[in-house]
Every structure is written in C-alpha cells, then in structure tokens.
Amino acid sequence: MRSQNISTKENSKLSSEIDKLRVPKHIAIIMDGNGRWAIKKGFPRTFGHNKGVSVLKEIIKVSKDIGCKTLTAYAFSTENWSRPAKEVDFLIDLFEKVINKEIEQIHKNLIRINFIGDLTPFPEGLKLIINSAESLTKNNKDFTLNICINYGGRQEIVKVAKKIALMYFAGEIKPDDINEQLFQSELLLKGSNDPELLIRTSGEKRISNFLLWQLAYSEIYVTDVMWPDFDKIEFFKAIIDYQSRDRRFGGI
C-alpha cells in the first residue's frame, strides 16, 4: 500500500509538470524488451508479449488524455520473422486475439486504428480482422493509433522509390516533380505529421529500421526500463524530457 501511495504521488507530481500546450502531437514507440523481461522473471518470452499488450493499452489512454493525437507503435518488424517459428506464430495469434477483444472499445473511444506494413505474409483470417478494424474506425477523429506490423523503414523507402519510378515511366510525372512532398505523399503514414518524439524502451540506442524517413527530426528518448514495466510514470518522464529540449531544426 505504501508503494502504491508513493507511485500515486509521483504520478501526480510528474503530471503537474507537463505543459499541456507543448505535448507532442505524434509519438512513436519502439516497444522493446518483452522477451527479456519475461526470461528475467523465469517465464517464457510469450508471457512478456502478453504483458506488453496491457502496457500499450495504458499508454494509449494516457497519450489521448494529455492531448497527443497520434501514437505509432512498432509491434513486429520485417526482421522479426527470424525469431523462432513458435514465437512468431504466438505473436500472429496474439494480434488476432487482441484486435477481436479490443476493437469495440477502441471504436467506442473514437480512436482510428491503422495497421502499417506489408500484410501479405499474414494469414487471411488476420488480414480480414485488420481490414474490418480499419473500416470500423476510419471515421474516428479524436485519436489515431498506428500499429506497425511486418514493417521496415528501408523496405518502405524502396517501395516508394519504385512507385515513383513507375509514375515517371508512365509519363505521369517529370523529374522536376520529384521532391520531398511527392515522396512523403506515398509513404505509409501519409496524411500524418512526422513524430515529434520517439520513445525506445529497454536501453537499446538504435532505431532498428523504424520510420527512417519520418524520424528525421524527431527527439529520441531512450530508457533502460523494459516495455512491460513502462507505465504512466515512465511515460510522463519521457514527455517532460521532450519538453526540456530546444528544437531548432538545424537553425540557431
């Protein structure tokens, strides 16, 4: 009980330090450390992935409550296919279960959900569930949740480059038409502002092929806390750290 009271006080203190007028409108998160967290506690890696889902639910709610408009979470990278087949199968099954269980509440909370990445390798059942979730929530305006699955930043850039090349050979554009605005309009997060803040848990200091174009000027916050232990207090710490920075975008 004493520990809970301390946490409540710290949560209240940190919350009061946040400038609600300077909350990043778009936050990206690399949710790292689920498997290692579980192993350290003597559980299978899958236990950590289950716990990570409940953490994401909390962070979505807190993000929305403090005035953030978009949250983009890295759930499964193109490189994650190299993990043991049993773990990959578990993750795919987990995606299905979580979407089915949570989508009505997500819709009720006026959250739009998008799944970002190459969905072609996934089972047809999962793709149908994803399409249904996106269709159900497409008109929600309060908050946008982007879940990146089978996503890779390099792969995204190559795909856009190929599309623009085909547009040129089809006579739809001229070389002088190719600029940052055209390129960005073909990215998977088109229509969304770039993330102002990237949070990475578990202490790894790299962006791991995540949103390579979009993170060009994002502030990066790295914490040693593993994702299953990343709570509201840790999230507030990231926001406060972001607000302490002077964002000059190459200027003085």
GROMACS elastic network, one bead per residue, 0.5 to 0.9 nm:
[ bonds ]
;  ai    aj funct       b0    kb
    1     4     6  0.50218   500
    1     5     6  0.62227   500
    1     6     6  0.86893   500
    2     5     6  0.51080   500
    2     6     6  0.62856   500
    2     7     6  0.86925   500
    3     6     6  0.51320   500
    3     7     6  0.62478   500
    3     8     6  0.86682   500
    4     7     6  0.50739   500
    4     8     6  0.61669   500
    4     9     6  0.86664   500
    5     8     6  0.50594   500
    5     9     6  0.62300   500
    5    10     6  0.86269   500
    6     9     6  0.51591   500
    6    10     6  0.61549   500
    6    11     6  0.84840   500
    7    10     6  0.50692   500
    7    11     6  0.59343   500
    7    12     6  0.85031   500
    7   233     6  0.79134   500
    8    11     6  0.50402   500
    8    12     6  0.61538   500
    8    13     6  0.85841   500
    9    12     6  0.51035   500
    9    13     6  0.60926   500
    9    14     6  0.86091   500
   10    13     6  0.50122   500
   10    14     6  0.60600   500
   10    15     6  0.83622   500
   10   233     6  0.72359   500
   11    14     6  0.53213   500
   11    15     6  0.60094   500
   11    16     6  0.86323   500
   11   232     6  0.72423   500
   11   233     6  0.54252   500
   11   236     6  0.79623   500
   12    15     6  0.51023   500
   12    16     6  0.62533   500
   12    17     6  0.88477   500
   12   233     6  0.89576   500
   13    16     6  0.53030   500
   13    17     6  0.66010   500
   14    17     6  0.51202   500
   14    18     6  0.67846   500
   14   233     6  0.71839   500
   14   236     6  0.62231   500
   14   237     6  0.71544   500
   14   240     6  0.79380   500
   15    18     6  0.55291   500
   15    19     6  0.88550   500
   15    66     6  0.89652   500
   15   233     6  0.83745   500
   15   236     6  0.66033   500
   16    19     6  0.79420   500
   17   236     6  0.88273   500
   17   240     6  0.71334   500
   18    21     6  0.86940   500
   18    22     6  0.81056   500
   18    23     6  0.77066   500
   18    66     6  0.87518   500
   18   236     6  0.75435   500
   18   239     6  0.71514   500
   18   240     6  0.59528   500
   18   243     6  0.79016   500
   19    22     6  0.54800   500
   19    23     6  0.66569   500
   19   240     6  0.82168   500
   19   243     6  0.77047   500
   20    23     6  0.54891   500
   20    66     6  0.65333   500
   20    67     6  0.69232   500
   21    24     6  0.89383   500
   21    67     6  0.83685   500
   22    25     6  0.85334   500
   22   243     6  0.68419   500
   23    26     6  0.88378   500
   23    66     6  0.72587   500
   23    67     6  0.65417   500
   23    68     6  0.63265   500
   23   239     6  0.70780   500
   23   240     6  0.89697   500
   23   242     6  0.86251   500
   23   243     6  0.76009   500
   24    27     6  0.64542   500
   24    67     6  0.81698   500
   24    68     6  0.60303   500
   24    69     6  0.82663   500
   24    70     6  0.89690   500
   24   195     6  0.77631   500
   24   196     6  0.57230   500
   24   197     6  0.66406   500
   24   239     6  0.78435   500
   24   242     6  0.82675   500
   24   243     6  0.86357   500
   25    67     6  0.71939   500
   25    69     6  0.50388   500
   25    70     6  0.61825   500
   25    71     6  0.84525   500
   25   193     6  0.82064   500
   25   195     6  0.75153   500
   25   196     6  0.71319   500
   25   197     6  0.88078   500
   26    68     6  0.62902   500
   26    69     6  0.60678   500
   26    71     6  0.58055   500
   26    72     6  0.76183   500
   26   192     6  0.84242   500
   26   193     6  0.69381   500
   26   194     6  0.68216   500
   26   196     6  0.58598   500
   26   197     6  0.69549   500
   26   198     6  0.89737   500
   27    63     6  0.85298   500
   27    68     6  0.75390   500
   27    69     6  0.84791   500
   27    70     6  0.63600   500
   27    71     6  0.50078   500
   27    72     6  0.63031   500
   27    73     6  0.85314   500
   27   194     6  0.87090   500
   27   195     6  0.52140   500
   27   196     6  0.62572   500
   27   197     6  0.50172   500
   27   198     6  0.59751   500
   27   199     6  0.75533   500
   28    70     6  0.83432   500
   28    71     6  0.57783   500
   28    73     6  0.58349   500
   28    74     6  0.78353   500
   28   195     6  0.59925   500
   28   196     6  0.81264   500
   28   197     6  0.62408   500
   28   199     6  0.62642   500
   28   200     6  0.86139   500
   28   211     6  0.89198   500
   28   215     6  0.88743   500
   29    32     6  0.88557   500
   29    71     6  0.76418   500
   29    72     6  0.62535   500
   29    74     6  0.62345   500
   29   197     6  0.83989   500
   29   198     6  0.56515   500
   29   200     6  0.58576   500
   29   201     6  0.81048   500
   30    72     6  0.88023   500
   30    73     6  0.62449   500
   30    74     6  0.51198   500
   30    75     6  0.76677   500
   30   198     6  0.76427   500
   30   199     6  0.62659   500
   30   201     6  0.66037   500
   30   207     6  0.78635   500
   30   208     6  0.86749   500
   30   210     6  0.81348   500
   30   227     6  0.87430   500
   31    34     6  0.77476   500
   31    52     6  0.78932   500
   31    56     6  0.86042   500
   31    73     6  0.70261   500
   31    74     6  0.63072   500
   31    75     6  0.69342   500
   31   199     6  0.82580   500
   31   200     6  0.64380   500
   31   201     6  0.59839   500
   31   202     6  0.82684   500
   31   226     6  0.80358   500
   31   227     6  0.55010   500
   31   228     6  0.86717   500
   32    35     6  0.84310   500
   32    36     6  0.89228   500
   32    74     6  0.88115   500
   32   200     6  0.68142   500
   32   201     6  0.52584   500
   32   202     6  0.56703   500
   32   203     6  0.85621   500
   32   204     6  0.82234   500
   32   226     6  0.63481   500
   32   227     6  0.55924   500
   32   228     6  0.87512   500
   33    36     6  0.53035   500
   33    37     6  0.58496   500
   33    38     6  0.85740   500
   33    48     6  0.80698   500
   33   201     6  0.69144   500
   33   202     6  0.52770   500
   33   203     6  0.87711   500
   33   225     6  0.83154   500
   33   227     6  0.55726   500
   33   228     6  0.74797   500
   34    37     6  0.52570   500
   34    38     6  0.63817   500
   34    39     6  0.88456   500
   34    45     6  0.69135   500
   34    46     6  0.80903   500
   34    47     6  0.80309   500
   34    49     6  0.54067   500
   34    50     6  0.85184   500
   34    51     6  0.77352   500
   34    52     6  0.63893   500
   34   202     6  0.88052   500
   34   226     6  0.67671   500
   34   227     6  0.59709   500
   34   228     6  0.60699   500
   35    38     6  0.52445   500
   35    39     6  0.62865   500
   35    40     6  0.87061   500
   35    43     6  0.89631   500
   35    44     6  0.75032   500
   35    46     6  0.67963   500
   35    47     6  0.76716   500
   35    48     6  0.53114   500
   35    49     6  0.67942   500
   36    39     6  0.51222   500
   36    40     6  0.61372   500
   36    41     6  0.86788   500
   36    45     6  0.69312   500
   36    48     6  0.77401   500
   36   202     6  0.89871   500
   36   226     6  0.81562   500
   37    40     6  0.53115   500
   37    41     6  0.65542   500
   37    42     6  0.89409   500
   37    43     6  0.86285   500
   37    45     6  0.78336   500
   37    47     6  0.89639   500
   37    48     6  0.62406   500
   37   226     6  0.65090   500
   37   227     6  0.80773   500
   37   228     6  0.70801   500
   37   229     6  0.84646   500
   38    41     6  0.51880   500
   38    42     6  0.63512   500
   38    44     6  0.60018   500
   38    45     6  0.53126   500
   38    46     6  0.76184   500
   38    47     6  0.59725   500
   38    49     6  0.83742   500
   38    51     6  0.89640   500
   38   228     6  0.86894   500
   39    43     6  0.52178   500
   39    44     6  0.59707   500
   39    45     6  0.61038   500
   39    47     6  0.88143   500
   39    48     6  0.82085   500
   40    43     6  0.74665   500
   41    44     6  0.88422   500
   43    46     6  0.80435   500
   43    47     6  0.62859   500
   43    48     6  0.79454   500
   44    47     6  0.56486   500
   44    48     6  0.75179   500
   45    48     6  0.54180   500
   45    49     6  0.68353   500
   45    87     6  0.79313   500
   46    49     6  0.50846   500
   46    50     6  0.64188   500
   46    51     6  0.87538   500
   46    87     6  0.69970   500
   46    90     6  0.72603   500
   46    91     6  0.80897   500
   47    50     6  0.52485   500
   47    51     6  0.63634   500
   47    52     6  0.86606   500
   48    51     6  0.50577   500
   48    52     6  0.60433   500
   48    53     6  0.88443   500
   48   227     6  0.86738   500
   48   228     6  0.66110   500
   49    53     6  0.65915   500
   49    91     6  0.77797   500
   49    94     6  0.85161   500
   49   228     6  0.80679   500
   50    53     6  0.54371   500
   50    54     6  0.71593   500
   50    94     6  0.78765   500
   50   228     6  0.88593   500
   51    54     6  0.54678   500
   51    55     6  0.65949   500
   51    56     6  0.89515   500
   51   227     6  0.86995   500
   51   228     6  0.56848   500
   51   229     6  0.88817   500
   52    55     6  0.50528   500
   52    56     6  0.62651   500
   52    57     6  0.87565   500
   52   227     6  0.62652   500
   52   229     6  0.84837   500
   52   230     6  0.88813   500
   53    56     6  0.51512   500
   53    57     6  0.63829   500
   53    58     6  0.88864   500
   53    98     6  0.79811   500
   53   228     6  0.83919   500
   54    57     6  0.51187   500
   54    58     6  0.65064   500
   54    59     6  0.88518   500
   54   228     6  0.82384   500
   55    58     6  0.51875   500
   55    59     6  0.62736   500
   55    60     6  0.86578   500
   55   227     6  0.74296   500
   55   228     6  0.61992   500
   55   229     6  0.77846   500
   55   230     6  0.68708   500
   55   231     6  0.66900   500
   55   232     6  0.89766   500
   56    59     6  0.50548   500
   56    60     6  0.60591   500
   56    61     6  0.86275   500
   56    73     6  0.85326   500
   56   227     6  0.87905   500
   56   228     6  0.89163   500
   57    60     6  0.52589   500
   57    61     6  0.64511   500
   57    62     6  0.88284   500
   58    61     6  0.52242   500
   58    62     6  0.62275   500
   58    63     6  0.85451   500
   58   231     6  0.74713   500
   58   232     6  0.73388   500
   59    62     6  0.50407   500
   59    63     6  0.58580   500
   59    64     6  0.84356   500
   59   230     6  0.86882   500
   59   231     6  0.72875   500
   59   232     6  0.67315   500
   59   235     6  0.74613   500
   60    63     6  0.51687   500
   60    64     6  0.62187   500
   60    65     6  0.85931   500
   60    71     6  0.72196   500
   60   145     6  0.79023   500
   61    64     6  0.52590   500
   61    65     6  0.61053   500
   61    66     6  0.88123   500
   62    66     6  0.62582   500
   62    67     6  0.87521   500
   62    68     6  0.87090   500
   62   232     6  0.69734   500
   62   235     6  0.84606   500
   63    66     6  0.55427   500
   63    67     6  0.65400   500
   63    68     6  0.52277   500
   63    69     6  0.76841   500
   63    70     6  0.82795   500
   63    71     6  0.75744   500
   63   235     6  0.87504   500
   64    67     6  0.54150   500
   64    68     6  0.53359   500
   64    69     6  0.65136   500
   64    70     6  0.82582   500
   64    71     6  0.88528   500
   64   142     6  0.81506   500
   64   143     6  0.66611   500
   65    68     6  0.74815   500
   68    71     6  0.76177   500
   68   143     6  0.76995   500
   69   141     6  0.89694   500
   69   142     6  0.69888   500
   69   144     6  0.62695   500
   69   145     6  0.86605   500
   70   143     6  0.58066   500
   70   145     6  0.59060   500
   70   146     6  0.75645   500
   70   192     6  0.82211   500
   70   193     6  0.87511   500
   70   195     6  0.83670   500
   71   143     6  0.81065   500
   71   144     6  0.64025   500
   71   145     6  0.50616   500
   71   146     6  0.61559   500
   71   147     6  0.84649   500
   71   195     6  0.85014   500
   72   144     6  0.82612   500
   72   145     6  0.59569   500
   72   147     6  0.59622   500
   72   148     6  0.72054   500
   72   195     6  0.82800   500
   73   145     6  0.78024   500
   73   146     6  0.62191   500
   73   147     6  0.51329   500
   73   148     6  0.60298   500
   73   149     6  0.89879   500
   74    77     6  0.71249   500
   74   146     6  0.85890   500
   74   147     6  0.63151   500
   74   149     6  0.68961   500
   74   151     6  0.79895   500
   74   210     6  0.75014   500
   75   147     6  0.63860   500
   75   148     6  0.55660   500
   75   149     6  0.55429   500
   75   150     6  0.82298   500
   75   151     6  0.86785   500
   76    79     6  0.81049   500
   76    80     6  0.61711   500
   76    81     6  0.85494   500
   76    91     6  0.84681   500
   76   147     6  0.87276   500
   76   148     6  0.64314   500
   76   150     6  0.53295   500
   76   151     6  0.67401   500
   77    80     6  0.51898   500
   77    81     6  0.77421   500
   77   117     6  0.86058   500
   77   148     6  0.74556   500
   77   149     6  0.59635   500
   77   152     6  0.59414   500
   77   208     6  0.86484   500
   77   209     6  0.81494   500
   77   210     6  0.81513   500
   78    81     6  0.63389   500
   78    82     6  0.86693   500
   78   117     6  0.86767   500
   78   118     6  0.86010   500
   78   149     6  0.77876   500
   78   151     6  0.53047   500
   78   152     6  0.54624   500
   78   155     6  0.86649   500
   78   209     6  0.89268   500
   79    82     6  0.60217   500
   79    83     6  0.81840   500
   79   150     6  0.79761   500
   79   151     6  0.86132   500
   79   152     6  0.78609   500
   80    83     6  0.55918   500
   80    88     6  0.76323   500
   80   150     6  0.78075   500
   81    84     6  0.79109   500
   81    85     6  0.78105   500
   81    88     6  0.66424   500
   81   150     6  0.83503   500
   82    85     6  0.79960   500
   82    88     6  0.85624   500
   83    86     6  0.83186   500
   83    87     6  0.67107   500
   83    88     6  0.64945   500
   84    87     6  0.54579   500
   84    88     6  0.64410   500
   84    89     6  0.87550   500
   85    88     6  0.50368   500
   85    89     6  0.60264   500
   85    90     6  0.84756   500
   86    89     6  0.52001   500
   86    90     6  0.61914   500
   86    91     6  0.87570   500
   87    91     6  0.62326   500
   87    92     6  0.87238   500
   88    91     6  0.51240   500
   88    92     6  0.62958   500
   88    93     6  0.86262   500
   89    92     6  0.51953   500
   89    93     6  0.61712   500
   89    94     6  0.84798   500
   90    93     6  0.51081   500
   90    94     6  0.59794   500
   90    95     6  0.86614   500
   91    95     6  0.61693   500
   91    96     6  0.87362   500
   92    95     6  0.51806   500
   92    96     6  0.65855   500
   92    97     6  0.88994   500
   92   122     6  0.77318   500
   92   123     6  0.84564   500
   92   126     6  0.78236   500
   93    96     6  0.52365   500
   93    97     6  0.63337   500
   93    98     6  0.86964   500
   93   126     6  0.83597   500
   94    97     6  0.51192   500
   94    98     6  0.59941   500
   94    99     6  0.84469   500
   95    98     6  0.53566   500
   95    99     6  0.61052   500
   95   100     6  0.85466   500
   95   126     6  0.77176   500
   96    99     6  0.54127   500
   96   100     6  0.61711   500
   96   101     6  0.85537   500
   96   125     6  0.81853   500
   96   126     6  0.58170   500
   96   129     6  0.70875   500
   96   130     6  0.83497   500
   97   100     6  0.52757   500
   97   101     6  0.60443   500
   97   102     6  0.84996   500
   98   101     6  0.50809   500
   98   102     6  0.58267   500
   98   103     6  0.79765   500
   99   102     6  0.53185   500
   99   103     6  0.54086   500
   99   104     6  0.89052   500
   99   129     6  0.73524   500
   99   130     6  0.76517   500
   99   133     6  0.75029   500
  100   103     6  0.58900   500
  100   104     6  0.80936   500
  100   129     6  0.73886   500
  100   133     6  0.85450   500
  101   104     6  0.74957   500
  101   105     6  0.84122   500
  102   105     6  0.55016   500
  102   106     6  0.61539   500
  102   107     6  0.87157   500
  103   107     6  0.60927   500
  103   108     6  0.84840   500
  103   113     6  0.88101   500
  103   133     6  0.64527   500
  103   136     6  0.86277   500
  103   137     6  0.86259   500
  104   107     6  0.51043   500
  104   108     6  0.60597   500
  104   109     6  0.86293   500
  104   133     6  0.88293   500
  104   136     6  0.89109   500
  105   109     6  0.61369   500
  105   110     6  0.87066   500
  105   111     6  0.89020   500
  106   109     6  0.51961   500
  106   110     6  0.66072   500
  106   111     6  0.55093   500
  106   112     6  0.76694   500
  106   113     6  0.80175   500
  106   137     6  0.80488   500
  107   110     6  0.50911   500
  107   111     6  0.56064   500
  107   112     6  0.71233   500
  107   113     6  0.85939   500
  107   133     6  0.86661   500
  107   136     6  0.72365   500
  107   137     6  0.56624   500
  107   140     6  0.74711   500
  108   111     6  0.75444   500
  109   140     6  0.87101   500
  109   142     6  0.81028   500
  109   143     6  0.86204   500
  110   137     6  0.74441   500
  110   139     6  0.84745   500
  110   141     6  0.65146   500
  110   142     6  0.56135   500
  110   143     6  0.68016   500
  110   144     6  0.88518   500
  111   137     6  0.66438   500
  111   138     6  0.86350   500
  111   139     6  0.88655   500
  111   140     6  0.55521   500
  111   141     6  0.68317   500
  111   142     6  0.60048   500
  111   144     6  0.56187   500
  111   145     6  0.68380   500
  112   133     6  0.88037   500
  112   134     6  0.72071   500
  112   136     6  0.84252   500
  112   138     6  0.55991   500
  112   139     6  0.70276   500
  112   140     6  0.50953   500
  112   141     6  0.68276   500
  112   142     6  0.78006   500
  112   143     6  0.61593   500
  112   145     6  0.60387   500
  112   146     6  0.83478   500
  113   133     6  0.70251   500
  113   134     6  0.56908   500
  113   135     6  0.89469   500
  113   136     6  0.89200   500
  113   137     6  0.62972   500
  113   138     6  0.72962   500
  113   140     6  0.87718   500
  113   143     6  0.86233   500
  113   144     6  0.58991   500
  113   146     6  0.58593   500
  113   147     6  0.75100   500
  114   130     6  0.83194   500
  114   133     6  0.82034   500
  114   134     6  0.58257   500
  114   137     6  0.87853   500
  114   138     6  0.83866   500
  114   144     6  0.76098   500
  114   145     6  0.62565   500
  114   147     6  0.61976   500
  114   148     6  0.83947   500
  115   119     6  0.84806   500
  115   130     6  0.71365   500
  115   131     6  0.87841   500
  115   134     6  0.77375   500
  115   145     6  0.84989   500
  115   146     6  0.57824   500
  115   148     6  0.58042   500
  115   149     6  0.67642   500
  116   119     6  0.82088   500
  116   146     6  0.65251   500
  116   147     6  0.59090   500
  116   149     6  0.61219   500
  116   150     6  0.79596   500
  116   151     6  0.66865   500
  116   188     6  0.64074   500
  116   189     6  0.76898   500
  117   147     6  0.86068   500
  117   148     6  0.58163   500
  117   149     6  0.54223   500
  117   150     6  0.52580   500
  117   152     6  0.73582   500
  117   156     6  0.80888   500
  117   188     6  0.75038   500
  118   121     6  0.74614   500
  118   122     6  0.87702   500
  118   149     6  0.73961   500
  118   150     6  0.56263   500
  118   151     6  0.63190   500
  118   152     6  0.87749   500
  119   122     6  0.57024   500
  119   123     6  0.88012   500
  119   127     6  0.69515   500
  119   149     6  0.75181   500
  119   150     6  0.67425   500
  119   151     6  0.88203   500
  120   123     6  0.81091   500
  120   124     6  0.86703   500
  120   127     6  0.81414   500
  121   124     6  0.88890   500
  121   150     6  0.84913   500
  122   125     6  0.82812   500
  122   126     6  0.65757   500
  122   127     6  0.66813   500
  122   150     6  0.89134   500
  123   126     6  0.54586   500
  123   127     6  0.64749   500
  123   128     6  0.88459   500
  124   127     6  0.50535   500
  124   128     6  0.61739   500
  124   129     6  0.86593   500
  125   128     6  0.52288   500
  125   129     6  0.63430   500
  125   130     6  0.87205   500
  126   129     6  0.50704   500
  126   130     6  0.61433   500
  126   131     6  0.86069   500
  127   130     6  0.50329   500
  127   131     6  0.61042   500
  127   132     6  0.85171   500
  128   131     6  0.51243   500
  128   132     6  0.60925   500
  128   133     6  0.85951   500
  129   132     6  0.51155   500
  129   133     6  0.61616   500
  129   134     6  0.86708   500
  130   133     6  0.51228   500
  130   134     6  0.61970   500
  130   135     6  0.85357   500
  131   134     6  0.52241   500
  131   135     6  0.60689   500
  131   136     6  0.85520   500
  132   135     6  0.50990   500
  132   136     6  0.60409   500
  132   137     6  0.86939   500
  133   136     6  0.51853   500
  133   137     6  0.63280   500
  133   138     6  0.83959   500
  134   137     6  0.54213   500
  134   138     6  0.56955   500
  135   138     6  0.53043   500
  135   139     6  0.83549   500
  136   139     6  0.78390   500
  136   140     6  0.88235   500
  137   140     6  0.55066   500
  138   141     6  0.83824   500
  140   143     6  0.72867   500
  140   144     6  0.80308   500
  141   144     6  0.73696   500
  146   189     6  0.84918   500
  148   151     6  0.56347   500
  148   152     6  0.87553   500
  149   152     6  0.87539   500
  151   155     6  0.78019   500
  151   156     6  0.77322   500
  151   209     6  0.85036   500
  151   210     6  0.76436   500
  151   211     6  0.88383   500
  152   155     6  0.52631   500
  152   156     6  0.61959   500
  152   157     6  0.88396   500
  152   208     6  0.85308   500
  152   209     6  0.55349   500
  152   210     6  0.60600   500
  152   211     6  0.75230   500
  152   212     6  0.86243   500
  153   156     6  0.50986   500
  153   157     6  0.63623   500
  153   158     6  0.87372   500
  153   208     6  0.85813   500
  153   210     6  0.50601   500
  153   211     6  0.50099   500
  153   212     6  0.51171   500
  153   213     6  0.73728   500
  154   157     6  0.52028   500
  154   158     6  0.62218   500
  154   159     6  0.85819   500
  154   209     6  0.64781   500
  154   210     6  0.83268   500
  154   211     6  0.84483   500
  154   212     6  0.70341   500
  154   213     6  0.88802   500
  155   158     6  0.51583   500
  155   159     6  0.61054   500
  155   160     6  0.86884   500
  155   209     6  0.88759   500
  156   159     6  0.51326   500
  156   160     6  0.63131   500
  156   161     6  0.86808   500
  156   187     6  0.71032   500
  156   188     6  0.76212   500
  156   211     6  0.84870   500
  156   212     6  0.88592   500
  157   160     6  0.51875   500
  157   161     6  0.61668   500
  157   162     6  0.86787   500
  157   183     6  0.87543   500
  157   187     6  0.76795   500
  157   212     6  0.82307   500
  157   213     6  0.76479   500
  158   161     6  0.50295   500
  158   162     6  0.62094   500
  158   163     6  0.86649   500
  159   162     6  0.51851   500
  159   163     6  0.62982   500
  159   164     6  0.87694   500
  159   187     6  0.88613   500
  160   163     6  0.50357   500
  160   164     6  0.62015   500
  160   165     6  0.85685   500
  160   183     6  0.68947   500
  160   184     6  0.87391   500
  160   186     6  0.60942   500
  160   187     6  0.66645   500
  161   164     6  0.52101   500
  161   165     6  0.61735   500
  161   166     6  0.87107   500
  161   183     6  0.78289   500
  162   165     6  0.50529   500
  162   166     6  0.62753   500
  162   167     6  0.86778   500
  163   166     6  0.51440   500
  163   167     6  0.62577   500
  163   168     6  0.87376   500
  163   186     6  0.82779   500
  164   168     6  0.62601   500
  164   169     6  0.87615   500
  164   173     6  0.83102   500
  164   178     6  0.79712   500
  164   182     6  0.85913   500
  164   183     6  0.77954   500
  164   186     6  0.85593   500
  165   168     6  0.50894   500
  165   169     6  0.63241   500
  165   170     6  0.85904   500
  166   169     6  0.51158   500
  166   170     6  0.60375   500
  166   171     6  0.86045   500
  166   172     6  0.86723   500
  167   170     6  0.51166   500
  167   171     6  0.63854   500
  167   172     6  0.51999   500
  167   173     6  0.60596   500
  167   174     6  0.87992   500
  168   171     6  0.51420   500
  168   172     6  0.57143   500
  168   173     6  0.50236   500
  168   174     6  0.61575   500
  168   175     6  0.73829   500
  169   172     6  0.75475   500
  169   173     6  0.82526   500
  170   173     6  0.79260   500
  171   174     6  0.72250   500
  173   176     6  0.81333   500
  173   177     6  0.60328   500
  173   178     6  0.77342   500
  174   177     6  0.52747   500
  174   178     6  0.72388   500
  175   178     6  0.55834   500
  175   179     6  0.88890   500
  176   179     6  0.75451   500
  177   182     6  0.75338   500
  178   181     6  0.80418   500
  178   182     6  0.60240   500
  178   183     6  0.71591   500
  179   182     6  0.54407   500
  179   183     6  0.62951   500
  179   184     6  0.86484   500
  180   183     6  0.50901   500
  180   184     6  0.59620   500
  180   185     6  0.84737   500
  181   184     6  0.51813   500
  181   185     6  0.61221   500
  181   186     6  0.89693   500
  182   185     6  0.51566   500
  182   186     6  0.68510   500
  183   186     6  0.55734   500
  183   187     6  0.68840   500
  184   187     6  0.52268   500
  184   188     6  0.86166   500
  184   189     6  0.82999   500
  184   190     6  0.64057   500
  184   191     6  0.88641   500
  184   213     6  0.83683   500
  184   214     6  0.86249   500
  185   188     6  0.84311   500
  185   189     6  0.84257   500
  185   190     6  0.52628   500
  185   191     6  0.73807   500
  186   189     6  0.83400   500
  186   190     6  0.63915   500
  187   190     6  0.52985   500
  187   213     6  0.88591   500
  188   191     6  0.89321   500
  189   192     6  0.56587   500
  189   193     6  0.81568   500
  189   194     6  0.83140   500
  189   214     6  0.84773   500
  190   193     6  0.80974   500
  192   195     6  0.87057   500
  193   196     6  0.84645   500
  193   214     6  0.84890   500
  194   197     6  0.89628   500
  194   213     6  0.88391   500
  194   214     6  0.51978   500
  194   215     6  0.67704   500
  194   216     6  0.84997   500
  194   217     6  0.83134   500
  194   218     6  0.76617   500
  195   198     6  0.68395   500
  195   214     6  0.68158   500
  195   215     6  0.64592   500
  195   217     6  0.82705   500
  195   218     6  0.59151   500
  195   219     6  0.84398   500
  196   215     6  0.79295   500
  196   217     6  0.72338   500
  196   219     6  0.60439   500
  196   220     6  0.87330   500
  196   242     6  0.87860   500
  197   215     6  0.83760   500
  197   217     6  0.88384   500
  197   218     6  0.51553   500
  197   220     6  0.59616   500
  197   221     6  0.73499   500
  197   238     6  0.87842   500
  197   239     6  0.83968   500
  197   242     6  0.71141   500
  198   207     6  0.88520   500
  198   215     6  0.76781   500
  198   218     6  0.63206   500
  198   219     6  0.60719   500
  198   221     6  0.60816   500
  198   222     6  0.83584   500
  199   219     6  0.85537   500
  199   220     6  0.61164   500
  199   222     6  0.59647   500
  199   223     6  0.78314   500
  199   235     6  0.87681   500
  199   238     6  0.72901   500
  200   203     6  0.72350   500
  200   204     6  0.72744   500
  200   205     6  0.78504   500
  200   206     6  0.84085   500
  200   207     6  0.79961   500
  200   220     6  0.77416   500
  200   221     6  0.63133   500
  200   223     6  0.64476   500
  200   224     6  0.86783   500
  200   227     6  0.86312   500
  201   204     6  0.71458   500
  201   221     6  0.85481   500
  201   222     6  0.59922   500
  201   223     6  0.50910   500
  201   224     6  0.60194   500
  201   225     6  0.56873   500
  201   226     6  0.53032   500
  201   227     6  0.56689   500
  201   230     6  0.76422   500
  202   222     6  0.77741   500
  202   223     6  0.61012   500
  202   225     6  0.50488   500
  202   227     6  0.66929   500
  203   222     6  0.59490   500
  203   223     6  0.52109   500
  203   225     6  0.69420   500
  203   226     6  0.77052   500
  204   207     6  0.85093   500
  204   222     6  0.72753   500
  204   223     6  0.82196   500
  204   224     6  0.77373   500
  205   222     6  0.67113   500
  206   209     6  0.86254   500
  207   210     6  0.56842   500
  207   211     6  0.82553   500
  207   212     6  0.80278   500
  208   212     6  0.89479   500
  209   212     6  0.62829   500
  210   213     6  0.87001   500
  210   214     6  0.87838   500
  210   215     6  0.81747   500
  211   214     6  0.51800   500
  211   215     6  0.58330   500
  211   216     6  0.87040   500
  212   215     6  0.56834   500
  212   216     6  0.69408   500
  213   216     6  0.58559   500
  214   217     6  0.77696   500
  214   218     6  0.78880   500
  215   219     6  0.82109   500
  215   220     6  0.89159   500
  217   247     6  0.87497   500
  217   249     6  0.67934   500
  219   242     6  0.68569   500
  219   245     6  0.83691   500
  219   247     6  0.82143   500
  220   242     6  0.82378   500
  221   238     6  0.63874   500
  221   239     6  0.89994   500
  221   241     6  0.77471   500
  221   242     6  0.75993   500
  222   225     6  0.87900   500
  222   238     6  0.84511   500
  223   226     6  0.78607   500
  223   234     6  0.85080   500
  223   238     6  0.84632   500
  225   228     6  0.82902   500
  225   229     6  0.62536   500
  225   230     6  0.61830   500
  225   234     6  0.81468   500
  226   229     6  0.55780   500
  226   230     6  0.63346   500
  227   231     6  0.83783   500
  228   231     6  0.79808   500
  229   234     6  0.85768   500
  230   233     6  0.78545   500
  230   234     6  0.56967   500
  230   235     6  0.70234   500
  231   234     6  0.53549   500
  231   235     6  0.62421   500
  231   236     6  0.87382   500
  232   236     6  0.61607   500
  232   237     6  0.86609   500
  233   236     6  0.51615   500
  233   237     6  0.63346   500
  233   238     6  0.88691   500
  234   237     6  0.50413   500
  234   238     6  0.64837   500
  234   239     6  0.89047   500
  235   238     6  0.51590   500
  235   239     6  0.64590   500
  235   240     6  0.87721   500
  236   239     6  0.50444   500
  236   240     6  0.61260   500
  236   241     6  0.85047   500
  237   240     6  0.51642   500
  237   241     6  0.61013   500
  237   242     6  0.85819   500
  238   241     6  0.51192   500
  238   242     6  0.61717   500
  238   243     6  0.87009   500
  239   242     6  0.50307   500
  239   243     6  0.62435   500
  239   244     6  0.87600   500
  240   243     6  0.50763   500
  240   244     6  0.63617   500
  241   244     6  0.51769   500
  241   245     6  0.69668   500
  242   245     6  0.56240   500
  242   246     6  0.88148   500
  243   246     6  0.80167   500
  247   250     6  0.85627   500
  247   251     6  0.88833   500
  248   251     6  0.50791   500
  248   252     6  0.62607   500
  249   252     6  0.84862   500
